[in-house]
Amino acid sequence: MAAEILALRHGTMAARIVAEVREALFERRYRPGDFLGTEKELAARHGVSRIVARDALRTLEALGVVQIRPGLGGGARISPGNPQLFAEALAVQLELAEIDVEEILVAQHAIECLAAELAAKRASEKDIAGLKKLIQEAETALDDVDRFTRLSLAFHLAVADASRNRVLHYQLVSLQHVSWPSRNRTLTRAVALRVLEAHRQLVARIAARDAEGARRLMDEHVRMIHGRRASERRHKESFC
């Protein structure tokens, strides 16, 4: 019992250190690259044992808050930002929490429509050229279902990139991990042609700086995509 109480106390103290470091980070008292300290220094600063400090550092490392370098001259530094890790972790948690795909598709719809609107306002000529290149590549992949699907996903992410809002981009990355099929077995050439035409029209609206038109086209396009996802789910369930 005494060992259990001690373990609980250590865990609580380690959690307090983690919370304090996170709070300091959100208050911008720590920035990427700042030296947090060694295990010994962290223990002394917080008045805890090195075991508690070690547990706190391991948690902070697992959360992606710090990077730890062992040995002489080592210690913990605040990590550079990597939202891709957040996006992938969120996708996993959405799956583990068994969030209904319909909820995810509704959120994705809102994100994509806003991204298209902002892209029409903010996209650079390089962004527009990149979108056109993805369409050209997709035109050569009409008979390659997997490649066409990957290029379509890349197109939607490129629109989010062109919005110049990284939060929208990484939210879309996380949601598409769950909602976008890795293999689109029901894609036909006729559907692929419809997708390409929708992408062409969307790029035209973005290039024309027509934010309302871009949002409307994306709304229609995503509704079509979501309709196909629902059809694919029903098709899959009929064989289960």
Protein Blocks (a to p, Z undefined) as FASTA:
>chain_A
ZZmmmmmmmmmmmmmmmmmmmmmmmnopacehiafbdfklmmmmnopafklmmmmmmmmm
mnomaccdedehiacddddddfklmmmmmmmmmmmnopafklmmmmmmmmmmmmmmmmmm
mocfklmmmmmmmmmmmmmmmmmmklmmmmmmmmmmmmmmmnopaklmmmmmmmmmmmpc
fbdfkbcfklmmmmmmmmmmmmmmmmnopaklmmmmmmmmmmmmmmmmmmmmmmmmmmZZ
